[in-house]
């Protein structure tokens, strides 16, 4: 089997041209971010802009209507978008993961989806189950029905599904117990999507409950789970690393603009205008360095993911194993670094503006809340242990893991 038969390869894109192409759109999105946050306005319109612009097809090969961007290029641009609105990046997390999976898949099964994504269609994510579901169990079922299948179950943390054309969900077949991924049309009678996410951050991601009651699944949307792209956990984490980096960058930009405009000062300060106060400038400068480092760590981890993609296209299993280990570890390293740096930056910056910074109309707290929420995904304490275990004992990291109820 040739490489061309196995998968669909991306073509190199010009990063300068891509950044110039999307920068005006990102600025347009940034301009409305504070109002959306204050008034809880879900970003339907902004996601439509991204679909129409081709941003949601960045990784799709040019031949199918995309840009053919590398993962390094993709995550560089994703951080730019996160600096405009972190919510939108996380809302598209499941979509970009499914694009990646179909990009890695053999051409015969991948191209039907890449054509759709190249035309601007997007997917949402609905994998997690909550409540009394035991660790390792999955309640959602896929059942053969006529010439297709039906899906029944309930998912939470269904990030992005409320905006999506398709839903990517994890289930078990009722006939043979096999673990599968089901990709369903979102707009159909058997699916209900509710925005009931109650977290204090990332409020506009469309995360919430998705219920399947006899939802129709076409055969082309049934994918064996064991064929899922190997570096998916690293990829999912990298999107959150981009969120953390973007939150820090956005906070620095916002506070710097407000410091530059500030007229009031303190008698026991430097005795000059605030924008020239050395201590205030130090606060902003240090946070800027934190944001820079968070971004750099994420981009470096994206390079490791690029290598995992490249080895997925070949036949060298040893090279692929090594690349996937490196990608998983790099995404965790970036997570630990970006979380620490973003949380410090988004908190410390308040020292540059004093009490007026807490005015709810400014919504400056959203940067910390959003960073804190993103950092709480995929718990840091376990990632730090995994990194240490690999450093000391050469223990291979875990690629696939689950959450569920554990008996005491």
C-alpha positions in Angstrom: 0.0 0.0 0.0 1.5 3.3 -1.0 1.5 6.5 1.0 -0.9 8.0 -1.4 -3.3 5.2 -0.9 -3.1 5.3 2.9 -3.8 8.9 3.6 -4.2 12.5 2.3 -1.1 14.6 2.7 -1.1 18.3 3.4 0.8 20.7 1.2 3.1 23.4 2.7 1.4 26.7 3.1 3.0 30.2 3.4 2.8 31.3 7.0 3.2 35.0 6.4 0.4 34.9 3.9 -1.9 33.0 6.2 -1.2 35.3 9.1 -1.9 38.4 6.9 -5.1 36.7 5.6 -6.6 36.0 9.0 -5.3 39.0 11.1 -8.2 41.4 10.1 -10.7 38.7 11.0 -9.1 38.0 14.3 -9.2 41.7 15.1 -12.8 41.9 14.2 -13.5 39.0 16.6 -11.5 40.6 19.4 -13.5 43.9 19.1 -16.7 42.2 20.3 -15.1 39.8 22.9 -15.8 41.9 26.0 -19.4 42.5 25.1 -20.0 38.8 24.4 -18.4 37.9 27.7 -20.4 40.4 29.7 -23.7 39.5 28.1 -23.1 35.8 27.5 -23.6 36.0 23.7 -22.6 32.7 22.1 -20.3 33.3 19.1 -22.5 31.9 16.4 -21.7 34.8 14.1 -18.0 34.7 14.7 -17.8 31.0 14.0 -19.7 31.6 10.8 -17.1 34.1 9.8 -14.3 31.6 10.5 -16.1 29.0 8.4 -16.6 31.4 5.5 -13.0 32.6 5.7 -11.6 29.0 5.4 -10.0 29.1 8.8 -11.8 25.9 9.9 -10.2 24.2 6.9 -6.6 25.2 7.7 -5.3 21.6 7.9 -7.5 20.4 5.0 -5.3 19.8 1.9 -5.6 22.4 -0.9 -7.1 19.9 -3.3 -10.1 19.6 -1.0 -10.6 23.3 -0.4 -8.3 23.9 2.5 -4.9 25.6 3.2 -2.8 22.6 3.7 -1.2 24.1 6.8 1.3 22.2 9.0 0.5 21.7 12.7 3.1 24.2 13.6 1.5 26.8 11.3 -2.0 25.8 12.5 -1.2 26.2 16.2 0.6 29.5 15.6 -2.6 30.8 14.0 -4.8 29.2 16.7 -2.9 31.1 19.4 -3.6 34.3 17.4 -7.3 33.4 17.4 -7.2 32.6 21.1 -5.7 36.0 21.8 -8.9 37.4 20.1 -11.3 35.0 21.9 -10.3 31.9 23.9 -13.9 30.6 23.8 -14.0 30.2 20.1 -10.7 28.2 20.0 -12.1 25.7 22.5 -15.4 25.6 20.8 -13.6 24.4 17.7 -11.4 21.9 19.5 -13.4 18.8 18.6 -13.7 20.0 15.0 -10.0 20.3 14.5 -9.4 17.0 16.1 -11.8 15.3 13.7 -10.2 17.0 10.8 -6.8 15.7 12.0 -8.3 12.2 12.3 -9.7 12.2 8.8 -6.5 13.6 7.5 -4.5 10.7 8.9 -7.1 8.1 7.8 -6.8 6.2 4.6 -7.9 8.1 1.5 -10.8 5.9 0.8 -12.5 6.8 4.1 -11.0 10.2 4.8 -11.7 12.2 1.7 -15.5 12.3 2.0 -15.1 14.2 5.3 -12.3 16.4 4.1 -14.4 17.6 1.2 -17.1 18.6 3.6 -14.6 20.3 5.9 -13.1 22.1 2.9 -16.5 23.4 2.1 -16.8 25.0 5.6 -18.7 22.3 7.5 -17.6 21.8 11.1 -17.9 19.2 13.8 -18.5 19.3 17.6 -17.3 17.0 20.3 -19.5 14.8 22.5 -17.4 12.1 24.2 -17.7 12.4 28.0 -20.4 10.9 30.2 -21.1 12.0 33.7 -23.1 10.7 36.7 -22.8 7.2 37.9 -21.0 5.8 34.9 -18.2 3.6 36.2 -14.6 4.3 35.2 -14.0 2.5 31.9 -17.7 2.1 31.0 -19.6 3.8 28.2 -23.4 4.0 28.2 -23.9 5.4 24.7 -24.8 2.7 22.2 -24.7 2.3 18.5 -27.2 -0.2 17.2 -27.6 -1.5 13.6 -31.0 -0.5 12.2 -31.9 -1.2 8.6 -29.3 0.2 6.2 -27.8 2.4 8.9 -27.4 2.7 12.7 -29.1 4.4 15.6 -27.3 6.1 18.4 -28.7 6.4 22.0 -27.1 8.0 25.0 -26.3 11.3 26.7 -23.0 13.2 26.8 -21.7 16.2 28.7 -18.8 18.5 28.1 -20.0 18.5 24.5 -17.8 21.4 23.5 -18.8 23.0 20.2 -21.7 20.8 19.3 -24.2 23.6 19.5 -22.4 25.4 16.7 -21.7 22.3 14.6 -22.9 20.6 11.4 -21.6 17.2 12.6 -21.1 15.6 16.0 -18.2 13.4 16.8 -19.1 11.0 19.7 -17.7 8.0 21.4 -19.8 4.9 21.9 -20.0 1.1 22.1 -21.7 -1.1 19.5 -24.7 -3.0 21.1 -24.2 -6.0 18.8 -20.6 -6.8 19.4 -19.3 -4.5 22.2 -16.7 -2.8 20.0 -15.6 0.7 20.8 -16.5 3.1 18.0 -16.5 6.7 17.0 -19.8 7.9 15.5 -20.0 11.0 13.3 -23.6 12.1 13.1 -25.5 14.9 11.3 -26.2 17.4 14.0 -29.5 18.7 12.7 -31.9 15.8 13.1 -34.9 14.8 15.2 -33.0 12.4 17.4 -30.5 14.9 18.8 -30.9 17.6 21.4 -28.1 20.0 22.3 -28.3 22.2 25.4 -26.0 25.0 26.5 -26.0 24.1 30.2 -22.3 24.5 30.9 -22.0 26.2 34.3 -18.3 26.8 34.7 -17.0 30.2 35.7 -14.7 30.4 32.7 -14.9 29.6 29.0 -18.6 30.3 29.2 -19.1 30.7 25.5 -17.7 27.4 24.2 -21.1 25.8 23.7 -20.2 23.1 26.2 -23.1 21.3 27.7 -25.4 18.3 27.3 -26.0 16.4 24.0 -28.7 13.7 24.0 -29.1 11.0 21.4 -32.5 9.3 21.1 -32.6 7.1 18.1 -30.3 9.4 16.1 -29.5 8.2 12.6 -25.9 7.3 11.9 -24.9 6.7 8.3 -22.4 3.8 7.6 -19.7 6.3 6.5 -19.8 7.9 10.0 -19.0 4.7 11.9 -15.3 4.5 12.6 -13.5 1.8 14.7 -12.0 3.5 17.7 -8.7 1.6 17.3 -8.1 3.5 14.0 -8.2 6.9 15.7 -5.1 9.0 15.1 -2.5 8.1 17.7 -1.5 11.6 18.9 -5.1 12.7 19.5 -4.6 13.2 23.3 -1.6 15.4 22.5 -3.6 17.3 19.9 -6.5 17.9 22.2 -4.1 19.2 24.9 -2.3 21.4 22.4 -5.6 23.2 21.7 -5.9 24.0 25.4 -2.3 25.1 25.5 -3.2 27.5 22.7 -6.1 28.7 24.8 -3.8 29.4 27.8 -1.2 31.2 25.6 -4.0 33.3 24.0 -5.4 34.3 27.3 -2.1 35.5 28.5 -1.4 37.4 25.3 -4.8 39.0 25.3 -4.5 40.1 28.9 -1.2 41.7 28.2 -2.5 43.6 25.2 -5.7 44.7 27.0 -3.9 45.9 30.2 -1.1 47.6 28.2 -3.7 49.6 26.3 -5.4 50.6 29.5 -2.1 51.6 31.2 -1.2 53.8 28.2 -4.5 55.6 28.6 -4.6 55.9 32.4 -4.6 59.4 33.8 -4.8 58.8 37.6 -1.6 58.0 39.6 -0.6 57.6 43.2 1.4 60.1 45.3 3.6 57.4 46.7 4.3 56.1 43.2 7.0 57.2 40.8 5.5 60.7 40.6 5.1 60.6 36.8 2.3 59.5 34.5 1.4 55.9 34.8 2.5 54.9 31.4 6.1 55.9 32.4 6.0 54.5 35.9 8.9 52.0 36.0 7.2 49.7 38.4 4.0 49.5 36.4 6.0 48.9 33.2 7.8 46.1 35.0 4.5 44.4 35.8 3.4 44.6 32.2 6.8 43.6 30.9 7.0 40.5 33.1 3.6 39.4 32.1 4.5 39.9 28.5 7.5 37.6 28.9 5.3 35.0 30.6 2.9 35.1 27.6 5.8 34.9 25.1 7.1 31.8 26.9 3.7 30.1 27.0 3.4 30.6 23.2 6.9 29.4 22.6 6.3 26.2 24.6 3.1 25.5 22.7 4.7 26.1 19.3 7.6 23.8 20.2 5.1 21.1 21.2 3.2 21.6 17.9 6.5 20.7 16.1 6.5 17.4 17.9 3.0 16.8 16.8 4.0 17.5 13.3 6.6 14.8 13.5 3.9 12.4 14.8 1.7 13.3 11.8 4.6 12.7 9.4 5.5 9.3 10.8 1.8 8.3 10.6 2.1 8.5 6.9 5.0 5.9 6.7 5.6 2.3 7.6 8.3 2.7 10.2 6.6 1.6 13.4 9.6 2.3 15.6 9.8 5.9 14.3 6.0 6.3 14.8 6.2 5.0 18.3 9.0 7.4 19.2 7.3 10.4 17.6 4.0 9.7 19.4 5.8 9.4 22.8 7.6 12.7 22.1 4.4 14.4 21.0 2.5 13.3 24.2 5.4 14.4 26.4 5.8 17.7 24.7 2.1 18.6 24.9 2.2 17.8 28.6 5.4 19.9 29.1 3.7 22.8 27.3 0.6 22.4 29.4 2.4 22.6 32.7 4.5 25.6 31.5 1.6 27.5 29.8 -0.8 27.0 32.7 1.7 28.4 35.2 2.7 31.3 33.0 -0.8 32.2 31.9 -2.3 32.1 35.4 0.6 34.3 36.7 0.3 36.7 33.8 -3.5 37.1 34.0 -3.4 37.6 37.8 -0.3 39.8 38.2 -1.4 42.2 35.5 -4.1 43.6 37.9 -1.2 45.2 39.8 -0.7 47.6 36.9 -4.1 49.2 37.2 -5.1 49.0 40.9 -8.8 48.9 42.0 -10.3 50.3 38.8 -9.2 47.1 37.1 -11.9 45.2 38.9 -14.7 47.1 37.3 -17.0 44.4 35.9 -17.6 46.5 32.8 -14.0 45.9 31.8 -14.3 42.1 32.2 -10.5 41.9 32.8 -11.2 38.9 35.1 -12.2 36.8 32.1 -8.6 36.2 31.2 -7.8 34.6 34.5 -11.1 32.7 34.6 -10.7 31.4 31.1 -7.1 30.4 31.8 -8.0 28.7 35.1 -10.8 26.8 33.4 -8.6 25.6 30.5 -5.8 24.6 33.0 -8.2 22.5 35.0 -8.9 20.2 32.0 -6.7 17.1 31.9 -5.4 17.6 35.5 -1.9 19.1 35.8 -0.9 16.9 38.7 -1.2 13.8 36.7 0.7 15.3 33.7 3.5 16.4 36.0 3.7 12.9 37.5 3.8 11.3 34.0 6.6 13.7 32.9 8.6 12.9 36.1 8.0 9.1 35.7 9.3 9.3 32.1 12.3 11.4 33.1 13.3 9.1 36.0 12.0 5.6 34.9 11.5 6.0 31.1 7.9 5.0 31.6 5.9 5.5 28.4 3.1 8.0 28.8 -0.6 7.1 28.6 -2.2 8.0 25.3 -5.9 7.1 26.0 -7.5 7.6 29.3 -11.1 7.8 30.7 -12.9 9.4 33.6 -15.7 7.9 35.6 -17.1 6.9 39.0 -14.7 4.9 41.2 -16.0 2.8 44.1 -14.6 3.8 47.5 
